[in-house]
Amino acid sequence: MSELSPNSSRPKPPPLLAVLAGVILLEAIAMLVVAVVLLVELLTQPAASVAGALFLVVVTVAAAAGLFALAVGTLRRRGWTRGPTFVWQFVQLAIAVGAFQGQFARVDIGWLLLIPSVVAIALLFTPSVMNATRRSS
């Protein structure tokens, strides 16, 4: 019984799939940074609700973990990643739109959320990404 050599394994993922996974990975890293900032603020600033602030840190870490899983699943060409990736990007788009508006508008944050979401959604619907993540039955 012979083992597969490293060169005989699955072919490399399509370039656009790797770009999509990279975008998702950057979002996961950004969520981890947000979690660290929230934790530092919780430990150094008085909080109106310690339980609420701690919950927000936990939810942010969970979102980062989910995004890491999506990035890995995308690179592994798993079909289940398309739905959650689209939902995450759509939610991020909604937050971006909110960041552009109102009394406390943060246009910089709006663009930081909008650009990767638009890129990821566009990549999700490219033929090479759809074919690479298609479920085989």
Backbone bond lengths (Angstrom), bond angles and torsions (degrees), N, CA, C in turn:
res aa  C-N    CA-C-N  psi(-1)  N-CA   C-N-CA  omega(-1)  CA-C   N-CA-C  phi
1 M - - - 1.444 - - 1.513 108.50 -
2 S 1.297 116.82 118.44 1.463 119.53 -177.94 1.517 110.82 -96.04
3 E 1.311 114.12 147.19 1.466 119.61 177.45 1.513 108.88 -88.80
4 L 1.306 114.89 153.79 1.455 119.08 178.07 1.518 109.26 -74.43
5 S 1.297 115.74 135.45 1.464 118.67 175.07 1.524 108.65 -77.81
6 P 1.331 117.10 158.64 1.468 119.14 -179.64 1.524 112.49 -57.31
7 N 1.314 117.53 -29.09 1.464 120.20 -178.24 1.521 112.79 -78.39
8 S 1.339 118.12 -16.08 1.460 119.73 -177.73 1.522 112.70 -97.85
9 S 1.325 117.73 7.88 1.465 120.71 178.06 1.528 109.55 -76.70
10 R 1.320 114.51 -173.32 1.472 119.15 -178.51 1.525 111.68 -54.73
11 P 1.316 116.40 147.46 1.461 118.61 177.31 1.530 110.82 -66.48
12 K 1.308 114.78 160.99 1.456 119.90 179.72 1.529 110.26 -60.24
13 P 1.335 116.59 148.92 1.465 118.11 178.12 1.530 110.69 -66.33
14 P 1.326 116.20 154.34 1.462 118.63 176.54 1.530 109.67 -58.28
15 P 1.318 117.69 148.03 1.467 120.63 -177.77 1.530 113.39 -55.20
16 L 1.329 117.60 -40.65 1.463 119.12 -178.63 1.520 112.01 -68.24
17 L 1.324 117.59 -29.62 1.463 121.05 175.42 1.523 110.13 -67.49
18 A 1.318 116.24 -40.77 1.459 120.64 177.32 1.529 110.57 -65.34
19 V 1.325 117.47 -37.47 1.473 120.65 177.25 1.525 109.92 -64.76
20 L 1.332 116.56 -43.72 1.462 120.72 177.83 1.527 110.64 -59.59
21 A 1.324 116.59 -46.68 1.470 119.93 178.15 1.522 110.52 -61.25
22 G 1.317 117.25 -36.86 1.466 121.22 177.54 1.517 112.41 -64.54
23 V 1.320 116.37 -41.69 1.467 120.39 177.71 1.532 109.96 -62.56
24 I 1.321 116.30 -45.04 1.468 120.65 179.81 1.530 109.78 -64.16
25 L 1.328 117.30 -40.47 1.464 121.04 178.62 1.532 110.90 -63.04
26 L 1.318 117.44 -41.74 1.470 120.42 176.87 1.528 111.31 -62.90
27 E 1.321 116.61 -37.38 1.468 119.55 176.37 1.523 110.87 -65.65
28 A 1.329 116.90 -38.25 1.471 120.57 178.15 1.530 110.35 -64.57
29 I 1.315 116.50 -43.07 1.467 119.99 178.46 1.519 110.24 -63.66
30 A 1.324 116.70 -41.17 1.467 120.33 177.82 1.529 111.27 -61.59
31 M 1.331 116.54 -39.33 1.466 119.65 177.94 1.526 110.88 -65.97
32 L 1.312 117.95 -36.91 1.465 120.34 175.97 1.520 111.02 -64.23
33 V 1.326 116.82 -40.18 1.467 120.98 177.44 1.527 109.71 -62.49
34 V 1.317 116.92 -43.52 1.469 120.94 177.40 1.527 110.11 -60.68
35 A 1.321 117.51 -42.01 1.462 121.22 179.45 1.524 111.01 -62.32
36 V 1.324 116.96 -41.81 1.474 120.56 178.59 1.520 110.38 -65.01
37 V 1.322 117.21 -43.73 1.470 120.67 178.57 1.527 110.17 -61.23
38 L 1.321 116.96 -44.25 1.463 120.23 178.77 1.528 111.66 -63.20
39 L 1.324 116.32 -39.61 1.462 120.03 178.92 1.528 111.25 -66.62
40 V 1.324 116.96 -42.85 1.466 120.72 177.51 1.521 110.25 -61.69
41 E 1.327 117.10 -43.59 1.464 120.19 177.06 1.520 111.34 -62.14
42 L 1.317 117.66 -39.78 1.456 121.38 178.92 1.527 111.00 -62.48
43 L 1.333 116.25 -38.81 1.459 120.69 -177.74 1.531 113.69 -81.20
44 T 1.328 117.63 -20.24 1.468 119.76 -174.73 1.523 114.65 -113.95
45 Q 1.316 117.66 -16.17 1.464 121.20 -176.94 1.525 109.57 -119.62
46 P 1.328 116.83 147.09 1.470 117.66 175.00 1.533 109.73 -67.75
47 A 1.322 115.22 134.74 1.468 120.40 -178.83 1.519 109.67 -107.02
48 A 1.323 115.88 141.03 1.463 120.05 176.21 1.528 109.29 -64.11
49 S 1.320 116.94 -35.38 1.456 122.35 177.89 1.524 108.40 -141.75
50 V 1.313 116.78 106.56 1.461 120.55 179.99 1.528 109.99 -62.99
51 A 1.321 116.73 -41.81 1.465 120.31 179.76 1.531 110.49 -62.31
52 G 1.310 117.19 -42.18 1.463 120.92 179.18 1.518 111.88 -65.49
53 A 1.335 116.00 -41.24 1.461 119.95 179.17 1.523 110.96 -66.72
54 L 1.315 116.96 -40.70 1.460 121.05 178.42 1.528 110.63 -65.72
55 F 1.318 116.77 -40.44 1.459 121.06 176.70 1.523 110.46 -59.94
56 L 1.325 117.09 -41.66 1.461 121.07 179.57 1.525 110.84 -63.45
57 V 1.318 117.68 -39.06 1.460 121.13 176.89 1.532 109.79 -63.13
58 V 1.328 116.65 -46.08 1.470 120.98 -178.98 1.530 110.78 -62.30
59 V 1.323 117.34 -43.49 1.471 120.98 179.63 1.532 110.30 -64.29
60 T 1.323 116.71 -38.65 1.463 120.46 179.63 1.531 110.94 -66.51
61 V 1.323 117.07 -41.44 1.466 120.56 177.04 1.535 109.95 -64.81
62 A 1.328 117.21 -40.73 1.465 120.70 178.07 1.529 111.00 -62.76
63 A 1.326 116.88 -40.58 1.468 119.95 177.73 1.525 110.68 -64.20
64 A 1.325 116.75 -40.62 1.469 120.21 177.66 1.523 110.25 -62.75
65 A 1.324 117.50 -43.00 1.469 121.16 178.71 1.528 110.48 -62.24
66 G 1.320 116.75 -41.75 1.461 120.35 177.22 1.513 112.19 -62.62
67 L 1.321 116.24 -40.26 1.461 119.79 178.72 1.529 111.36 -67.64
68 F 1.331 116.98 -38.63 1.469 119.13 174.98 1.525 110.27 -60.46
69 A 1.333 117.00 -42.62 1.460 120.57 178.29 1.530 110.98 -62.79
70 L 1.318 117.12 -39.87 1.462 120.49 177.62 1.522 111.33 -64.00
71 A 1.320 117.25 -41.24 1.467 120.43 179.90 1.527 110.56 -63.10
72 V 1.330 116.41 -45.13 1.469 120.51 179.31 1.529 110.04 -65.61
73 G 1.331 116.71 -45.01 1.457 120.44 179.05 1.518 112.25 -61.76
74 T 1.316 116.22 -36.56 1.463 120.39 178.23 1.525 110.09 -64.66
75 L 1.329 116.65 -45.89 1.465 119.83 178.35 1.525 111.82 -63.15
76 R 1.322 116.09 -30.46 1.474 120.36 178.40 1.523 112.57 -86.23
77 R 1.309 115.94 5.68 1.476 123.28 175.49 1.521 112.92 63.37
78 R 1.298 116.96 40.72 1.461 121.51 -179.80 1.525 109.12 -86.16
79 G 1.309 116.20 129.30 1.462 121.56 -179.26 1.516 113.55 -66.38
80 W 1.341 117.57 -28.44 1.459 120.60 -178.57 1.519 112.55 -64.87
81 T 1.325 118.39 -14.88 1.473 120.22 -176.20 1.523 113.39 -76.78
82 R 1.314 117.68 -21.89 1.472 118.97 -175.05 1.521 112.89 -64.32
83 G 1.329 118.02 -46.20 1.466 121.36 -178.35 1.524 112.69 -62.20
84 P 1.346 117.90 -55.65 1.469 118.52 179.87 1.528 113.16 -61.81
85 T 1.329 116.41 -34.19 1.466 118.78 178.15 1.516 110.21 -64.41
86 F 1.326 116.87 -44.12 1.463 119.91 179.17 1.524 110.76 -63.45
87 V 1.317 117.40 -44.16 1.467 120.60 -179.65 1.520 110.34 -61.31
88 W 1.332 116.78 -45.14 1.473 119.79 179.49 1.527 110.35 -60.60
89 Q 1.315 117.34 -44.56 1.461 120.33 -178.74 1.529 110.88 -64.73
90 F 1.322 116.15 -38.47 1.463 120.23 179.41 1.528 110.59 -65.08
91 V 1.328 117.19 -43.57 1.471 121.01 177.34 1.524 109.65 -62.95
92 Q 1.313 115.99 -42.48 1.465 119.67 179.06 1.528 111.15 -63.53
93 L 1.328 117.20 -37.05 1.472 120.36 175.26 1.526 111.19 -61.38
94 A 1.319 116.34 -42.38 1.466 120.20 179.39 1.529 110.61 -63.05
95 I 1.321 117.11 -41.24 1.462 120.18 178.37 1.530 109.85 -66.35
96 A 1.326 116.97 -38.62 1.462 120.88 178.33 1.521 111.22 -61.18
97 V 1.328 116.33 -44.84 1.468 119.85 178.64 1.525 110.01 -59.98
98 G 1.328 116.82 -42.27 1.458 120.72 177.07 1.515 112.46 -63.43
99 A 1.333 117.13 -33.79 1.463 120.70 -180.00 1.521 112.31 -68.11
100 F 1.318 117.71 -23.15 1.457 121.31 179.19 1.525 112.62 -81.45
101 Q 1.330 118.30 -11.66 1.454 121.99 -170.25 1.515 111.95 -118.89
102 G 1.322 114.64 166.29 1.453 121.42 169.52 1.512 114.66 88.37
103 Q 1.312 114.02 179.27 1.459 121.93 -176.33 1.531 111.59 -65.87
104 F 1.319 116.93 -34.88 1.460 121.08 -177.54 1.525 111.44 -107.59
105 A 1.311 116.76 38.30 1.463 121.94 -177.54 1.527 110.67 -59.64
106 R 1.314 115.27 139.26 1.466 122.49 175.81 1.525 107.17 -127.31
107 V 1.314 115.45 90.10 1.460 121.29 -177.28 1.531 110.82 -62.10
108 D 1.321 117.49 -36.42 1.466 120.29 179.51 1.529 111.30 -61.37
109 I 1.317 116.24 -45.39 1.463 119.98 178.18 1.525 110.23 -67.15
110 G 1.327 116.31 -37.77 1.466 120.05 177.42 1.520 111.72 -56.77
111 W 1.318 117.42 -46.05 1.466 120.63 179.66 1.523 111.39 -68.30
112 L 1.346 117.03 -37.75 1.469 120.35 179.07 1.527 112.16 -64.63
113 L 1.311 117.03 -25.57 1.457 121.37 176.76 1.529 112.17 -90.41
114 L 1.314 115.97 -38.15 1.467 120.86 -174.96 1.528 112.87 -69.15
115 I 1.318 116.93 -46.99 1.469 120.21 -173.47 1.530 112.53 -61.23
116 P 1.345 119.77 -51.83 1.471 117.18 -179.88 1.530 112.90 -64.98
117 S 1.345 116.82 -31.38 1.466 119.17 178.99 1.527 111.22 -65.43
118 V 1.305 116.69 -45.17 1.463 120.27 179.78 1.526 110.09 -64.26
119 V 1.335 116.15 -42.87 1.465 120.09 178.86 1.529 110.56 -61.79
120 A 1.333 116.82 -47.03 1.469 120.32 -178.27 1.525 111.72 -63.52
121 I 1.324 116.77 -42.67 1.468 119.26 179.43 1.524 110.41 -64.19
122 A 1.320 117.00 -41.70 1.462 119.70 178.21 1.526 110.38 -62.58
123 L 1.328 116.90 -41.98 1.461 120.13 -179.87 1.524 112.20 -66.93
124 L 1.336 116.59 -35.59 1.468 119.97 179.64 1.521 112.43 -57.97
125 F 1.320 116.19 -29.91 1.462 120.01 -174.97 1.525 113.60 -103.77
126 T 1.333 116.91 12.60 1.467 118.62 173.98 1.527 108.32 -78.14
127 P 1.319 117.29 145.55 1.469 119.87 -177.82 1.534 113.84 -57.01
128 S 1.334 117.83 -39.24 1.470 118.35 -177.07 1.525 111.67 -67.74
129 V 1.335 117.51 -36.60 1.465 120.05 177.90 1.518 110.11 -71.18
130 M 1.307 117.01 -42.51 1.467 119.78 179.33 1.526 110.96 -63.04
131 N 1.325 117.49 -41.59 1.469 120.37 178.96 1.528 111.52 -67.36
132 A 1.326 116.69 -37.93 1.459 120.10 -178.31 1.517 112.51 -69.51
133 T 1.330 116.85 -28.31 1.456 120.12 -177.80 1.524 112.90 -105.47
134 R 1.321 116.88 10.08 1.452 120.72 179.01 1.517 110.00 -68.90
135 R 1.310 115.69 135.35 1.458 120.68 178.40 1.513 109.40 -74.41
136 S 1.318 115.02 133.81 1.466 118.43 175.80 1.526 108.60 -96.48
137 S 1.323 117.15 135.52 1.470 119.77 -178.33 1.489 111.80 -112.62
